[in-house]
Each structure stands twice: as C-alpha cells, then as structure tokens.
Amino acid sequence: MTTPADEILVDARGHRCPVPTLRLRKAVEQAEAGQRLRLLADDPLARIDVPHLANSLGLVILEAPADGGALNFLIQKP
C-alpha cells in the first residue's frame, strides 16, 4: 500500500490491543497540526478503541473501515 507523502503510516497489523492505539497515540504526538495518519490494524478491538482514542484526543476520523475486512483508519490531527 502506498500513502501520500504527507500521511504517516502506522502499521499495527499482527498486534493486539492495546498496541494499535498506543502506536497511533505516539504517531499523533509526533505529527504536525493538520497532518493525516493512516492506521492499519487487524485486531477487531481497534474498531472500538480507535474511535474512542480519536474522541479523547480531538482527532478527526476521515475514513473508517466499513466492512469486516482489514481495519484501515485515516485520521487527521487538528
């Protein structure tokens, strides 16, 4: 998968809760305002955990998984 140059890719596939959200949080802390982050995860709990984390940090979820496939979130840091 290729990502735009201004996107930070957080690949947490193969890791279970809480690793995907911990990696996402670390990437968000290092990201610039307005920057986008893409989280790839295969832990089903990420479908619940990521929106909660985004809400608590004030992040905007631009894309979220719509089906039962791989979890692919596109998030923007305000």
Secondary structure, DSSP 8 states (H G I E B T S, - for coil): ----TTEEEEE-TT--TTHHHHHHHHHHHHS-TT-EEEEEE--TTHHHHHHHHHHHHT-EEEE---SSS-EEEEEE--
